[in-house]
């Protein structure tokens, strides 16, 4: 008989759930002071003065590593990211939606997006706001996502 594994899921500072199997969750659990050390190191690293455009490109790249488990396309190309706001202090606010209000991935997708962005060396903090206005429609997907899903 198999023993159920103990779940060690957690949440991001803004309250989004993080799946226990998340590598980022495991890394954070293993060394809770890691992010503070990275922030301190980043403060001393030249190159943190990258432009907002360069930082936004890195943020988009990080977000593109998050996939909806039911759809083989990343959340950025699905059109779920409505906005990325970068503040002068390098805190980032991401506005996103889900494919439906009762999306099964609602419990962890926002947390994954938040963590991926927060772990960028140039980012001091990240928060994800969920909105359903406007509601998601397939027209919001990138052409690559539409092609992958057979919409083109």
C-alpha positions as CSV (number, residue, x, y, z in Angstrom):
1,X,0.0,0.0,0.0
2,X,1.3,3.4,-1.0
3,X,1.5,6.1,1.6
4,X,0.2,9.5,0.6
5,X,2.9,12.1,0.2
6,X,2.7,15.0,2.5
7,X,2.0,18.2,0.6
8,X,4.2,21.1,1.2
9,X,2.5,23.6,-1.0
10,X,2.7,27.2,0.1
11,X,1.7,30.6,-1.1
12,X,3.3,33.7,-2.5
13,X,3.4,37.0,-0.5
14,X,0.3,38.1,-2.3
15,X,-1.6,34.9,-1.4
16,X,-1.5,32.9,-4.6
17,X,-1.0,29.1,-4.0
18,X,2.2,27.4,-5.1
19,X,2.0,23.8,-6.0
20,X,4.1,21.5,-3.8
21,X,5.9,20.1,-6.9
22,X,7.1,23.5,-8.0
23,X,10.9,23.6,-8.2
24,X,10.7,27.2,-7.2
25,X,8.6,26.3,-4.1
26,X,11.2,23.6,-3.2
27,X,14.1,26.0,-3.6
28,X,12.4,28.6,-1.5
29,X,11.5,26.0,1.2
30,X,15.1,24.7,1.3
31,X,16.6,28.1,1.8
32,X,14.2,30.8,2.9
33,X,16.9,33.5,2.9
34,X,17.9,32.9,-0.7
35,X,15.9,35.8,-2.2
36,X,17.3,38.3,0.4
37,X,20.8,37.2,-0.5
38,X,20.1,37.5,-4.2
39,X,18.6,41.0,-3.7
40,X,21.7,42.1,-1.8
41,X,23.9,40.6,-4.4
42,X,21.9,42.2,-7.2
43,X,22.1,45.6,-5.6
44,X,25.9,45.4,-6.0
45,X,25.8,44.1,-9.5
46,X,26.3,46.5,-12.4
47,X,23.9,45.9,-15.1
48,X,20.9,46.2,-12.9
49,X,20.4,49.5,-14.7
50,X,18.9,47.7,-17.7
51,X,16.1,49.5,-19.4
52,X,12.5,48.9,-18.6
53,X,12.1,47.4,-22.1
54,X,14.9,44.9,-21.5
55,X,13.5,44.0,-18.1
56,X,10.0,43.6,-19.6
57,X,11.5,41.2,-22.2
58,X,13.1,39.1,-19.4
59,X,9.8,39.1,-17.5
60,X,7.9,37.9,-20.6
61,X,10.6,35.2,-21.1
62,X,10.0,34.1,-17.5
63,X,6.3,34.1,-17.8
64,X,6.5,32.0,-21.0
65,X,7.8,29.1,-18.8
66,X,4.4,28.8,-17.1
67,X,2.0,26.5,-18.8
68,X,-1.7,25.7,-18.2
69,X,-1.6,22.0,-17.5
70,X,-4.6,21.4,-19.7
71,X,-3.4,23.4,-22.7
72,X,0.0,22.9,-24.3
73,X,0.7,26.6,-24.6
74,X,2.3,29.0,-22.1
75,X,0.1,31.6,-20.3
76,X,1.7,34.5,-22.1
77,X,0.9,33.2,-25.6
78,X,-2.5,32.1,-24.5
79,X,-3.2,35.8,-24.0
80,X,-3.8,35.5,-20.2
81,X,-1.3,38.3,-19.4
82,X,-3.1,41.6,-19.7
83,X,-0.4,43.9,-18.3
84,X,3.1,44.2,-16.9
85,X,3.8,47.3,-14.9
86,X,7.4,48.0,-13.9
87,X,7.8,50.5,-11.1
88,X,11.0,52.6,-10.7
89,X,12.0,50.5,-7.6
90,X,11.9,47.4,-9.8
91,X,8.7,46.0,-8.3
92,X,6.5,44.4,-10.9
93,X,2.7,44.3,-11.1
94,X,1.2,41.7,-13.5
95,X,-2.4,41.7,-14.4
96,X,-3.7,38.4,-15.7
97,X,-6.8,36.5,-16.3
98,X,-7.7,32.8,-16.5
99,X,-9.5,31.0,-19.3
100,X,-12.6,30.8,-17.1
101,X,-13.5,32.0,-13.6
102,X,-13.7,28.3,-12.5
103,X,-10.5,27.3,-14.2
104,X,-9.0,24.3,-12.3
105,X,-5.5,25.9,-12.5
106,X,-6.7,29.1,-10.8
107,X,-5.3,27.8,-7.5
108,X,-1.7,27.8,-8.8
109,X,-1.1,29.5,-12.1
110,X,-1.0,33.0,-10.7
111,X,1.4,31.8,-8.0
112,X,3.7,30.3,-10.6
113,X,3.7,33.5,-12.7
114,X,4.5,35.6,-9.6
115,X,7.3,33.3,-8.5
116,X,8.9,33.1,-11.9
117,X,9.0,36.9,-12.2
118,X,10.1,37.4,-8.6
119,X,13.1,35.2,-9.1
120,X,14.6,37.4,-11.8
121,X,17.6,39.1,-10.4
122,X,16.6,42.5,-11.6
123,X,13.2,42.3,-9.9
124,X,12.8,43.4,-6.3
125,X,9.3,42.0,-5.9
126,X,6.3,40.8,-8.0
127,X,2.6,40.7,-7.5
128,X,-0.1,39.2,-9.7
129,X,-3.6,40.6,-9.8
130,X,-6.4,38.5,-11.3
131,X,-9.1,40.1,-13.4
132,X,-11.9,38.8,-15.6
133,X,-12.6,42.1,-17.3
134,X,-12.4,41.7,-20.2
135,X,-13.2,38.0,-20.2
136,X,-10.7,35.7,-22.0
137,X,-11.5,34.8,-25.6
138,X,-9.5,32.7,-28.1
139,X,-8.9,35.9,-30.1
140,X,-6.5,37.0,-27.4
141,X,-4.1,34.1,-28.2
142,X,-0.9,34.8,-30.2
143,X,-0.8,33.4,-33.7
144,X,1.7,30.7,-32.5
145,X,-0.8,29.6,-29.8
146,X,-3.7,29.5,-32.3
147,X,-1.5,27.4,-34.7
148,X,-0.5,25.0,-31.9
149,X,-4.2,24.6,-30.9
150,X,-5.5,24.3,-34.4
151,X,-7.3,27.6,-34.6
152,X,-5.4,28.6,-37.8
